[in-house]
Amino acid sequence: MIRHLLVIGAQRCGTTYLRSLLDAHPEITMARPFRPEPKVFMSAELTARGMSWYHETYFAHASDEMVYGEKSTSYIEDPDAARRARAMLGEVEVLVQFRDPVARAISNWRFSTEHGLEHRPLVDALEENLHGPLPWDRSLTSVSPFAYLERGRYIDYLDSWQATFPGSVHLLLLEDFDTQTAALDLYRRLRVRDDFVPPELDVPVNISDGSPPVLDPGLVAAMRTYFEPTDTKLSRLLGRELPWPMAA
C-alpha cells in the first residue's frame, strides 16, 4: 500500500537538499516535475481532482516504491493546505525543516533578488521588514517573496499541521545534516530501510551564487531579538538547544 509524505517547508531551509535525500532512497519517490513545486493542496480545485489524478500527474514515473513524496514549501504558510491534504491523502508523514533564521532571511533575500522580485539592498529590506510585513503582488507569487523575518518565526506556522496530523509532523534542522547519522535517522522515522546511505550526502544543492553578504552586528542583534520568542518556543518543543545563536 502506498504511503505519502509532504515536505512543507520552510523556504530556503535546505528543503531541496532534503528532497534529494528522500528521492535517493529506493523505497521513496518524489513528485515530478518538482519545479515549479506542485502546491496541489493550496488549491481546492486541484485537491478535488482526487488521488488518481494526483498519482497520474506527479508519480507516473514511480515503479515499486512504497512512499510517494511531494515538496511544496508554501504549504507551511497555508493552514488550509493541511486540511486539504488530509482530505485527499489521509494519514501523511509531514517533514518540516528549519535553519538559523538569520541565515534563512539572507538566503530568502538572495533568492528573491536573483528572481527579479526584490530590488532593495539587503540592509534596507531587512530594516524595513523589522517594522512590519511588506506588501507584495499576489498575482506573481503564492506567498510573499519579502517575508524575510516572518518566515523565520517557525513555531508560528505549526499549529494547523500538528493538529491535522498529530504525531506525524517531523521537525528537522538543516544544521544536523552534516553527518550520515541524520539521514539514517530520517529514514528510520519514515519507516523505510535505514541501512541505505545516500550518495553525495555532503553535496549542497539549490544554493545562491557567491558568498552570502555580511551584516552589521547591530542589525544581526536586532534580528536575534526579533526571533528570540519563537526560537525559545522551538527549543522547548524540540527539547534541545538550537544550533544557532539566540539573543543575549
C-alpha positions in Angstrom: 0.0 0.0 0.0 1.3 3.4 -1.0 2.1 5.9 1.8 2.6 9.6 1.4 4.9 12.2 2.8 4.9 16.0 2.4 7.9 18.3 2.8 6.0 21.6 3.7 8.9 24.0 4.3 10.3 26.2 5.4 11.6 28.1 2.4 15.3 28.5 2.0 16.0 25.9 4.7 17.6 23.2 2.6 14.4 21.5 1.5 15.8 20.9 -2.0 18.7 19.0 -0.4 16.2 17.2 1.8 14.2 16.2 -1.2 17.3 14.8 -2.8 17.9 12.6 0.3 14.4 11.3 0.1 14.4 10.7 -3.7 17.7 8.8 -3.5 16.1 6.2 -1.2 15.0 3.1 -3.1 11.7 2.9 -1.2 10.7 6.6 -1.8 10.0 8.5 -4.9 9.4 12.3 -5.1 6.9 14.1 -7.2 8.0 15.1 -10.8 8.3 17.6 -12.1 9.4 19.2 -8.8 9.9 22.7 -10.4 7.6 24.5 -10.1 6.6 22.9 -6.9 3.2 21.1 -7.2 1.4 23.1 -4.5 -1.7 21.0 -5.1 -3.1 21.4 -1.6 -3.1 25.2 -1.8 -6.0 24.8 -4.3 -9.4 23.5 -3.5 -9.9 22.8 -7.2 -6.8 20.8 -7.6 -7.4 18.8 -4.4 -10.9 18.0 -5.7 -9.4 16.2 -8.7 -8.6 13.3 -6.3 -5.9 10.7 -5.6 -5.9 9.1 -9.1 -5.2 12.4 -10.8 -2.5 13.3 -8.2 -0.7 10.0 -8.8 -1.0 10.1 -12.6 0.2 13.8 -12.7 3.1 13.6 -10.3 4.0 10.0 -9.9 3.7 8.4 -13.3 7.4 7.6 -13.1 7.0 5.5 -10.0 7.8 1.8 -10.1 7.8 -0.3 -6.9 8.4 2.5 -4.3 6.3 2.3 -1.2 6.3 6.0 -0.3 5.3 8.9 -2.6 6.6 12.3 -1.5 5.9 15.9 -2.5 7.9 19.0 -1.6 5.9 22.3 -1.7 7.4 24.8 0.8 4.5 27.2 0.6 2.3 24.7 2.4 3.6 25.7 5.8 2.1 29.1 5.3 -1.4 27.9 4.3 -3.4 26.4 7.1 -6.0 25.1 4.7 -3.4 23.0 2.9 -3.2 20.7 5.9 -6.9 20.1 5.8 -7.0 19.5 2.1 -4.0 17.1 2.2 -5.8 15.1 4.9 -9.0 15.0 2.9 -7.2 13.5 -0.2 -4.3 11.5 1.2 -5.5 10.5 4.7 -2.6 10.0 7.1 0.6 11.6 5.9 4.2 11.9 7.2 4.9 15.7 7.3 8.5 16.9 7.2 9.4 20.5 8.3 13.0 21.6 8.1 14.3 24.8 9.7 17.7 26.6 9.9 19.2 29.6 11.6 16.5 32.2 10.8 19.1 35.0 10.2 20.9 32.9 7.6 17.5 31.9 6.2 16.4 35.6 5.8 19.6 36.4 3.9 19.1 33.4 1.7 15.5 34.5 1.1 16.6 38.0 0.0 19.2 36.5 -2.3 16.6 34.2 -3.9 14.1 37.0 -4.3 16.8 39.2 -5.8 18.1 36.6 -8.2 14.5 36.0 -9.5 13.9 39.7 -10.1 11.3 40.1 -7.3 13.5 42.2 -4.9 15.4 45.4 -5.9 16.3 46.9 -2.5 19.7 46.4 -0.9 19.7 43.6 1.8 20.1 46.0 4.7 17.2 48.2 3.6 14.9 45.2 3.0 15.6 43.7 6.4 15.4 47.0 8.3 12.0 47.8 6.7 10.8 44.2 7.5 11.7 44.7 11.2 9.0 47.4 11.2 6.3 45.0 9.9 5.1 42.9 7.0 5.8 44.1 3.4 3.2 44.1 0.7 3.7 42.0 -2.4 2.0 41.3 -5.8 -0.2 38.3 -5.2 -0.6 37.7 -8.9 3.2 36.9 -9.2 3.8 34.5 -6.2 1.7 32.3 -4.0 3.4 33.6 -0.8 5.3 36.8 -0.1 8.9 37.0 -1.5 9.6 39.6 1.2 8.7 37.7 4.4 12.3 37.6 5.4 11.7 37.8 9.1 8.1 36.5 9.5 9.1 33.2 7.7 11.8 32.6 10.3 9.3 32.6 13.2 8.9 28.9 12.6 6.8 27.9 15.6 4.0 30.2 14.4 3.3 28.0 11.4 3.0 24.6 13.0 -0.4 24.6 14.8 -2.6 23.6 11.8 -0.3 20.8 10.7 0.3 19.4 14.1 -3.5 19.4 14.8 -4.3 17.8 11.5 -1.5 15.2 11.6 -0.9 14.6 15.3 2.3 12.5 15.9 3.2 12.6 12.2 4.9 16.0 11.9 8.7 15.6 12.0 10.8 18.7 12.8 14.3 18.7 11.3 17.2 21.2 11.4 19.4 21.7 8.4 22.4 22.1 10.6 22.0 18.5 11.7 22.5 17.2 8.2 26.3 17.3 8.3 26.7 13.6 9.1 25.4 10.3 7.8 23.6 9.7 11.1 21.0 12.4 10.4 20.0 10.9 7.1 19.7 7.4 8.6 17.6 8.7 11.5 15.3 10.4 8.9 14.8 7.1 7.1 14.1 5.4 10.4 11.4 7.9 11.2 9.8 7.3 7.9 9.8 3.5 8.4 11.9 2.8 5.3 15.2 0.9 5.2 17.6 2.7 7.5 20.7 1.0 6.2 20.7 2.9 2.9 23.5 5.5 2.6 22.5 8.2 0.1 25.2 9.2 -2.5 26.7 12.7 -2.4 25.5 13.2 1.1 27.6 16.3 1.6 26.9 18.0 -1.8 24.9 21.2 -1.4 22.0 21.9 -3.8 20.0 24.9 -4.8 22.4 27.4 -3.2 22.8 31.0 -4.3 25.9 32.0 -6.3 28.8 33.6 -4.4 29.3 34.2 -0.7 26.4 35.5 1.4 26.6 39.2 2.4 27.9 40.0 5.9 25.5 42.1 8.0 26.4 44.8 10.6 26.4 43.3 14.1 23.8 45.7 15.3 21.3 44.6 12.6 22.1 40.9 13.4 21.4 41.7 17.1 18.1 43.3 16.3 17.1 40.2 14.2 18.2 37.9 17.0 15.9 39.8 19.4 13.1 39.6 16.9 13.4 35.8 16.7 14.1 35.2 20.4 10.4 34.4 21.5 9.8 31.9 18.7 13.3 30.4 18.9 12.8 29.8 22.6 9.5 28.1 22.0 11.0 26.0 19.2 13.9 25.0 21.5 11.4 23.9 24.2 9.3 21.9 21.6 12.4 20.1 20.4 13.7 19.6 23.9 17.2 20.7 22.9 19.3 23.8 22.4 19.1 25.2 18.9 22.3 25.0 16.7 22.4 28.8 16.1 22.9 31.8 18.3 20.0 33.3 20.2 19.5 36.8 21.6 21.7 37.6 24.6 
